[in-house]
Structures are given as structure tokens and as C-alpha cells.
Amino acid sequence: MSSTPLHLVPSPVEAASDDAFPHVAINRLRREGRLSAPLPVALGGEGLSEPEQVGALRRLLTETGRDSLPVGRLFEGHVNALALVLRYADPGTREALARDARDGHLFGVWNTEPKENGLTLDAVGRLHGAKSFASGAGFVTRPLVTARMPDGRSLMLVMRLKAGERADLGEWRVHGMRATATGTVDFSGLSLSDGAVIGAPDDYSRQPFFFAGAWRFLAVQLGGMEAVVEIFRTHMRDTGRGGDPHQQARFGRSLIALESCRLLVARAAEVAAAEALAPERVVACVNLARAAIDQAGLDVLTLAQRSVGLAGFLDDHPLEAQMRDLATYLRQPAPDFALTGMAAHVLDGDTPLHELWPEA
Ligand SMILES: Cc1cc2nc3c(=O)[nH]c(=O)nc-3n(C[C@H](O)[C@H](O)[C@H](O)COP(=O)(O)OP(=O)(O)OC[C@H]3O[C@@H](n4cnc5c(N)ncnc54)[C@H](O)[C@@H]3O)c2cc1C
């Protein structure tokens, strides 16, 4: 993998239409070895999924999100899928899927499903039903999905799909993150032999790995916040309005929000990777960062809107698409539960606050 900065600038075609899938940027990740970088060195990667490399992985996710939130979302799904494969798959499956990653297949994690017609696996190994809000639908060729078994437990599978197959993007008419091609994928008619089983039933939701893995999307969201604040600064410079004390105060508050989140995401990533604390404590640390970035992301959007004004809502201003992407991507599952669960954990315990998440 080269160490040059990514700068995943979309192609002119991609830039002209914010709902085009970012082929150029994904191909660039592929070419630069980023799709295989999370694999261990022994499997042809750079070991970015190893706990001691968590800082490097976090910086890469933030950098990708800063350049493009849709690309960051797709890359985060790929990294998450490989992390699950590396953790739970048997050695033969791990090797086969590592080869697919090295060959350039894009992975993703598709867990969300429609209220009716969610994905099930019957007693003879056939799949029925669909996944919804599946990023990279039609482009991800190695999705990791969860399928409900007859006994109610959930099994992880990595399916082998062909590009363009089974994806329905008809309902993805959305405020932002349009380029992620987030759609519905129906697996009916496929069976276990069209994919590989990953781990044992219910491994997907094992804690703390399940909830604590949220640190990865926080790292991407942080990149999106950075981009908003950078556009804000450029606008102040270009318009000569940065000397005004009201503008300085709003910009200063944006920086505080951004830099506080940077520290919290870094700590969440370290605590999640180390897994040295009780699972509930690890999850509470990541949930604290989730709640912080959810609020801080909205705060920087409001501050930038007030400072840039109407110009930032015109579709030729860089803030316009960036705001839509960040506002959309901030919507992650169960934010209330993340905040209150973290608070309840600390309220129920008597560990001194300064010892909750000790520095390494
Ligand atoms: C760009 C993008 C790409 C995505 N890609 C994928 C993907 O590839 N794979 C995938 O699996 N998913 C994907 N998702 C879906 C994502 O994981 C979440 O499912 C989705 O973002 C949840 O958003 P939500 O706001 O509807 O969450 P919800 O959890 O429904 O939250 C909405 C509100 O309801 C509250 N709430 C939640 N549960 C309850 C309850 N039981 N009772 C009362 N209130 C409740 C929440 O606190 C919040 O205030 C993607 C989402 C986005 C935005």
C-alpha cells in the first residue's frame, strides 16, 4: 500500500452527479491495496485489523471519510466485514475470502432488513427474503449477511454475488449519501452453497465486538465533520469575513466540537481494540463517543450554516452536498439507547469517574 494521501477526488462524471456510484475512488482504493490492507500480513495484507494497528486504521477511515463520506461508508463496510471474517471464520474460509479481498472484491455488512421478508435460512440450507439499507447494492460482490435460522438464532454468511445482480435501488431517493447505492437485495433462491458460513450462530451479536465496532463509523463521520469545518474556513477566507468576532466564535466552537470528537473517537478505538475492560465498559466507552459525535456533528452543521449563510445551500457550493451527506450518515441505529445505555452503566456502578477508562 502506498503511503501517499488518498485525496479520493471523484471523477468529473461522479462529481457532476452526487448519486453516481464512486467507481473511480473505489478502484483507487483497490489499486493502492487498501481493500486488502486490513488482512494480516500472512494473508497478504498489512495487518490493519490487528489491535496494535488500530490508530493507523482509524486515521485511514477518517481520511477516507474526509475525502468522501459515501466512499468512507463503503470502505467502512468492507473493513467491518473483513474484521468479522478474520475473527469468526474457520481457517479455510478465512484464506478463501482473503484471496477474494486481494483480488479486489468489495465486501460489506448487510444486517438491516425490511420489517417483513427479512432474510431467513431454512432447514435444508435455502435462503429466503431480503436485506434493506444495504450499501453498495449491485457493487458489493462479497456481502456478509445475517440470516435467521429455524430455531431463531442468526447465522453470518458471506455470499458470492455478481456485480449488478439482485439489487433494487428504487427506494434510495434520499437527502444525502446518494452515491452509496444503498438498496434492497433479495437472496431468495440462493443457498448455503452460494456462500460461506462465518462462525457459529449468534456470533454476529457477540459483545463487546458488535456494539464496540461502532468506533469505525465514528472515525468516518469524524472525517465528514472535518470536511464541513474545512469548507467553513475556506468560505471565511474567500469572503474576507473571518475577522468578524461572531464568525470567529462560531468557527472556534466548531473546532472545539471537532477536536473533542477526535480525542473521543481515538480513545473509543483504543479501548475497543484492547478489549481489556469488561464488555459493558468497552461498549459504554464507544457509546459515549457515539452520543458525542451525533451531537457535535449536528452542531458543526448548524454553525457552518449560520456562518456561510444562504450561499452554503446553493448546489454549486461545496457545503451543500457535504451537509446532506453528513446529516444523513449521522443517522445510525438506536442513538437514544447508545446515550442512555452508557449513562445507566455509569450510574449503576461505583467506579470513580476518572478510572472508568484508564489511559493505557
Ligand atoms: C448511508 C447509510 C448507509 C447504510 N448502509 C447500511 C448497510 O450497508 N448495512 C446495514 O445493515 N445497514 C445500513 N444502514 C442502516 C443503518 O445501519 C441503520 O439501520 C439506520 O441508519 C438506522 O437509522 P434510523 O435513524 O432509522 O435508526 P433508528 O434506530 O430507527 O432510530 C430512529 C429514532 O428512533 C429511536 N428508536 C430506535 N429504536 C427505538 C425503539 N425500539 N423504540 C422507540 N424509539 C426507538 C432512536 O433512538 C432514534 O431516535 C445504512 C444507513 C445509512 C444512513
The ligand as an SDF file (V2000), in Angstrom:
LIG
                    3D

 53 58  0  0  0  0  0  0  0  0999 V2000
  -25.8480    5.9430    4.2520 C   0  0  0  0  0  0  0  0  0  0  0  0
  -26.2890    4.7650    5.0020 C   0  0  0  0  0  0  0  0  0  0  0  0
  -25.8270    3.5120    4.6410 C   0  0  0  0  0  0  0  0  0  0  0  0
  -26.2570    2.3730    5.3220 C   0  0  0  0  0  0  0  0  0  0  0  0
  -25.7400    1.1540    4.9600 N   0  0  0  0  0  0  0  0  0  0  0  0
  -26.0890    0.0550    5.6470 C   0  0  0  0  0  0  0  0  0  0  0  0
  -25.5260   -1.2250    5.3200 C   0  0  0  0  0  0  0  0  0  0  0  0
  -24.7040   -1.3600    4.4020 O   0  0  0  0  0  0  0  0  0  0  0  0
  -25.9050   -2.3050    6.0380 N   0  0  0  0  0  0  0  0  0  0  0  0
  -26.8190   -2.2190    7.0410 C   0  0  0  0  0  0  0  0  0  0  0  0
  -27.1130   -3.2430    7.6810 O   0  0  0  0  0  0  0  0  0  0  0  0
  -27.3870   -1.0330    7.3750 N   0  0  0  0  0  0  0  0  0  0  0  0
  -27.0270    0.1010    6.7020 C   0  0  0  0  0  0  0  0  0  0  0  0
  -27.5990    1.3070    7.0370 N   0  0  0  0  0  0  0  0  0  0  0  0
  -28.6620    1.3200    8.0340 C   0  0  0  0  0  0  0  0  0  0  0  0
  -28.1110    1.6820    9.4100 C   0  0  0  0  0  0  0  0  0  0  0  0
  -27.2860    0.6630    9.9050 O   0  0  0  0  0  0  0  0  0  0  0  0
  -29.2670    1.8900   10.3650 C   0  0  0  0  0  0  0  0  0  0  0  0
  -30.1360    0.8240   10.3500 O   0  0  0  0  0  0  0  0  0  0  0  0
  -30.0330    3.1080   10.0600 C   0  0  0  0  0  0  0  0  0  0  0  0
  -29.1660    4.1490    9.7410 O   0  0  0  0  0  0  0  0  0  0  0  0
  -30.8620    3.4090   11.2720 C   0  0  0  0  0  0  0  0  0  0  0  0
  -31.2960    4.7310   11.2030 O   0  0  0  0  0  0  0  0  0  0  0  0
  -32.5680    5.2050   11.9420 P   0  0  0  0  0  0  0  0  0  0  0  0
  -32.3690    6.6780   12.1860 O   0  0  0  0  0  0  0  0  0  0  0  0
  -33.8050    4.7700   11.2480 O   0  0  0  0  0  0  0  0  0  0  0  0
  -32.4310    4.4390   13.3540 O   0  0  0  0  0  0  0  0  0  0  0  0
  -33.4340    4.0030   14.4330 P   0  0  0  0  0  0  0  0  0  0  0  0
  -32.6750    3.0480   15.3060 O   0  0  0  0  0  0  0  0  0  0  0  0
  -34.7560    3.5540   13.9100 O   0  0  0  0  0  0  0  0  0  0  0  0
  -33.6200    5.3710   15.2040 O   0  0  0  0  0  0  0  0  0  0  0  0
  -34.5630    6.3730   14.8850 C   0  0  0  0  0  0  0  0  0  0  0  0
  -35.0140    7.0040   16.1830 C   0  0  0  0  0  0  0  0  0  0  0  0
  -35.8530    6.0760   16.9260 O   0  0  0  0  0  0  0  0  0  0  0  0
  -35.2620    5.7930   18.1660 C   0  0  0  0  0  0  0  0  0  0  0  0
  -35.5260    4.3750   18.4230 N   0  0  0  0  0  0  0  0  0  0  0  0
  -34.8070    3.3050   17.9890 C   0  0  0  0  0  0  0  0  0  0  0  0
  -35.3720    2.1610   18.4170 N   0  0  0  0  0  0  0  0  0  0  0  0
  -36.4720    2.5090   19.1190 C   0  0  0  0  0  0  0  0  0  0  0  0
  -37.4770    1.7680   19.8110 C   0  0  0  0  0  0  0  0  0  0  0  0
  -37.4370    0.4470   19.8390 N   0  0  0  0  0  0  0  0  0  0  0  0
  -38.4530    2.4430   20.4370 N   0  0  0  0  0  0  0  0  0  0  0  0
  -38.5090    3.7980   20.3950 C   0  0  0  0  0  0  0  0  0  0  0  0
  -37.5970    4.5660   19.7480 N   0  0  0  0  0  0  0  0  0  0  0  0
  -36.5850    3.9170   19.1210 C   0  0  0  0  0  0  0  0  0  0  0  0
  -33.8010    6.1360   18.0240 C   0  0  0  0  0  0  0  0  0  0  0  0
  -33.1460    6.3920   19.2490 O   0  0  0  0  0  0  0  0  0  0  0  0
  -33.8890    7.3670   17.1330 C   0  0  0  0  0  0  0  0  0  0  0  0
  -34.2460    8.4940   17.9000 O   0  0  0  0  0  0  0  0  0  0  0  0
  -27.1770    2.4630    6.3910 C   0  0  0  0  0  0  0  0  0  0  0  0
  -27.6340    3.7310    6.7770 C   0  0  0  0  0  0  0  0  0  0  0  0
  -27.1910    4.8700    6.1020 C   0  0  0  0  0  0  0  0  0  0  0  0
  -27.6920    6.2130    6.5470 C   0  0  0  0  0  0  0  0  0  0  0  0
  1  2  1  0
  2  3  1  0
  2 52  2  0
  3  4  2  0
  4  5  1  0
  4 50  1  0
  5  6  2  0
  6  7  1  0
  6 13  1  0
  7  8  2  0
  7  9  1  0
  9 10  1  0
 10 11  2  0
 10 12  1  0
 12 13  2  0
 13 14  1  0
 14 15  1  0
 14 50  1  0
 15 16  1  0
 16 17  1  0
 16 18  1  0
 18 19  1  0
 18 20  1  0
 20 21  1  0
 20 22  1  0
 22 23  1  0
 23 24  1  0
 24 25  2  0
 24 26  1  0
 24 27  1  0
 27 28  1  0
 28 29  2  0
 28 30  1  0
 28 31  1  0
 31 32  1  0
 32 33  1  0
 33 34  1  0
 33 48  1  0
 34 35  1  0
 35 36  1  0
 35 46  1  0
 36 37  1  0
 36 45  1  0
 37 38  2  0
 38 39  1  0
 39 40  1  0
 39 45  2  0
 40 41  1  0
 40 42  2  0
 42 43  1  0
 43 44  2  0
 44 45  1  0
 46 47  1  0
 46 48  1  0
 48 49  1  0
 50 51  2  0
 51 52  1  0
 52 53  1  0
M  END
$$$$
